[in-house]
Amino acid sequence: MPRTKEQFEQMRKATKNKIHTAAMQLFVRKGFGSTTVQEIADLAGISIGLLYRHYKTKEQLFSELIQFSLTGLQKVSDLFQTDDSPKKLFDQFVSEVHNDLEQGEDLENLLILMKQAFFSGGAHVEQERLGQINDRLLRSTAQLIQKGQELGEFRNGDPHEMAIYFFSVIQGLAEMKAVMKDSFIMPSQPLLTAFLYKDEENKIGEEQGRALS
């Protein structure tokens, strides 16, 4: 029986996911310049011809990965500008980040890849757009923190400095996980927001007490 259009689309998406995963791993491990198309195809478990059906060049593949990352940042920025409780929004985001860093490598690789993209200086990197979206994310995060402070949920402090600190921690954890590999231990979720929430110290104390008992 011939395959349906839906089946072909599922196969196409599955192949692209394999390519994305393999490319991210190699770009992070070896760098963009040192990674070959053949290595990407081999790690993805496909022929180099099939890879070229999806991407004409390595630069095109790299650019699509960066665009995927930028879309993710844009969604976070949009989420932080909704009308939900600041603490609820932050909890939702931190929970997703914590799970992704603890259980997989995709977020870790994407964060490192974006850093490489910003500093590579290559023509295939939209550095200006990356900087603009990053600035927008910091502003929306600072505004959310300020709103939480006004509601009495968040600690006092400069909202922009707190936003920079938070994302620096996330970036640092991603890079430490890449370096430490199996010896990396993901900090608890309450620890990631202890600097931000007024009631987080009590939660951390309770968790530490349970761990020691």
C-alpha positions in Angstrom: 0.0 0.0 0.0 1.5 3.4 -1.0 2.2 5.8 1.8 -0.1 8.7 2.5 0.9 12.4 2.5 0.7 12.4 6.2 3.0 9.4 6.5 5.6 11.1 4.2 5.3 14.2 6.3 5.9 12.3 9.5 9.0 10.6 7.9 10.3 14.0 6.8 9.9 15.5 10.3 11.5 12.4 11.8 14.5 12.7 9.5 14.9 16.4 10.2 14.8 15.8 13.9 17.6 13.3 13.6 19.6 15.8 11.6 19.0 18.6 14.1 20.0 16.4 17.1 23.2 15.2 15.4 24.1 18.6 14.1 23.6 20.2 17.5 25.7 17.6 19.2 28.6 17.9 16.7 28.5 21.7 16.5 28.7 21.9 20.3 31.4 19.3 20.7 33.6 20.2 17.7 32.5 23.6 16.6 30.8 24.7 13.4 34.0 24.9 11.3 35.4 21.5 12.3 32.1 19.6 11.8 31.6 18.0 8.4 28.4 17.2 6.6 29.4 13.5 6.5 29.8 13.4 10.2 26.3 14.9 10.7 24.8 12.3 8.4 26.7 9.4 10.0 25.6 10.4 13.5 22.0 10.9 12.3 22.1 7.4 10.8 21.2 8.6 7.3 22.9 8.9 3.9 24.6 12.1 3.0 22.4 12.3 0.0 19.3 12.3 2.2 20.8 15.0 4.3 21.4 17.1 1.2 17.7 16.7 0.2 16.8 18.6 3.4 19.8 21.1 3.5 21.8 22.3 0.6 24.7 23.5 2.8 25.9 23.2 6.4 25.4 26.9 6.8 21.7 26.5 6.0 21.4 23.8 8.6 23.2 25.9 11.2 21.0 28.9 10.4 17.8 26.8 10.8 18.9 25.7 14.3 19.6 29.3 15.3 16.2 30.3 14.0 14.6 27.5 16.0 16.4 28.8 19.1 15.3 32.4 18.4 11.7 31.3 18.1 12.0 29.7 21.5 13.3 32.9 23.1 10.5 34.9 21.4 7.9 32.5 22.9 9.3 33.0 26.4 9.3 36.7 26.0 5.7 36.6 24.8 4.8 34.3 27.7 6.2 36.8 30.2 4.1 39.6 28.9 0.8 37.8 29.5 -1.5 38.7 32.4 -1.0 35.6 34.5 0.6 35.8 38.0 4.4 36.6 37.7 5.2 33.8 40.1 3.1 31.4 38.2 4.7 32.3 34.9 8.2 32.1 36.4 7.4 28.7 38.0 6.2 27.4 34.6 9.3 28.5 32.8 11.8 27.4 35.5 10.0 24.0 35.7 10.5 23.5 31.9 14.1 24.6 32.0 14.9 22.4 35.0 13.3 19.3 33.4 15.0 19.9 30.0 18.5 20.4 31.6 18.0 17.4 34.0 16.6 14.9 31.5 18.1 15.8 28.1 20.6 17.6 26.0 18.6 19.7 23.6 18.3 22.8 25.7 21.9 22.6 26.8 23.0 22.3 23.2 20.7 25.1 21.9 22.0 27.5 24.6 25.7 26.7 23.7 24.9 26.9 20.0 23.4 30.4 20.4 26.5 31.5 22.2 28.7 30.1 19.5 26.5 31.8 16.9 26.8 35.2 18.5 30.6 35.1 18.8 31.4 33.3 15.6 31.1 36.4 13.4 30.1 34.3 10.4 27.9 35.7 7.6 25.3 32.9 8.3 24.6 34.2 11.8 22.0 36.8 12.4 23.9 38.4 15.2 21.8 41.6 15.2 18.5 39.7 15.5 19.9 37.5 18.2 20.9 40.5 20.2 17.5 42.2 19.7 15.6 39.1 20.8 17.9 38.7 23.8 17.4 42.3 24.8 13.6 41.9 24.5 13.7 38.8 26.6 15.6 40.6 29.3 13.2 43.5 29.3 10.1 41.4 29.5 11.7 39.3 32.3 12.6 42.5 34.2 9.1 43.8 33.8 7.7 40.5 35.1 10.1 40.7 38.1 9.0 44.3 38.8 5.4 43.3 38.7 6.1 40.4 41.1 7.8 42.9 43.4 4.8 45.2 43.4 2.6 42.3 44.3 4.9 41.4 47.2 5.9 38.0 45.8 9.4 38.8 44.7 12.4 40.1 46.6 13.4 43.8 46.3 16.3 44.6 43.9 17.0 46.0 40.5 14.7 44.0 38.1 17.1 44.2 35.2 20.1 43.0 37.2 18.0 40.1 38.6 16.9 39.1 35.0 20.6 39.2 33.9 21.6 37.1 36.9 18.9 34.5 36.3 19.7 33.9 32.6 23.4 33.9 33.4 22.8 31.0 35.8 20.8 29.1 33.2 23.6 29.6 30.6 26.2 28.6 33.1 24.4 25.4 34.1 24.1 24.4 30.4 27.8 24.9 29.9 28.7 23.1 33.1 26.6 20.1 32.1 28.3 20.0 28.7 31.7 19.9 30.4 30.9 17.7 33.4 28.7 15.2 31.5 27.7 12.3 33.8 29.1 13.9 37.0 26.9 17.0 36.6 24.1 17.3 39.2 21.2 19.6 38.4 20.5 22.0 41.3 16.9 21.8 42.7 14.3 24.0 41.2 13.7 26.1 44.4 17.5 26.9 44.4 17.2 28.4 40.9 14.7 31.0 42.2 15.9 31.4 45.8 17.3 34.9 44.9 13.9 35.9 43.5 11.1 34.5 45.7 10.5 35.8 49.2 9.4 32.4 50.5 12.0 30.2 48.7 14.5 30.0 51.6 12.0 28.0 53.7 11.4 25.6 50.8 15.1 25.0 50.4 15.5 24.4 54.1 12.7 21.9 54.1 14.2 20.0 51.1 17.6 19.9 52.7 16.1 18.7 56.0 14.3 15.8 54.1 17.5 14.9 52.3 19.4 14.6 55.6 16.7 12.6 57.4 
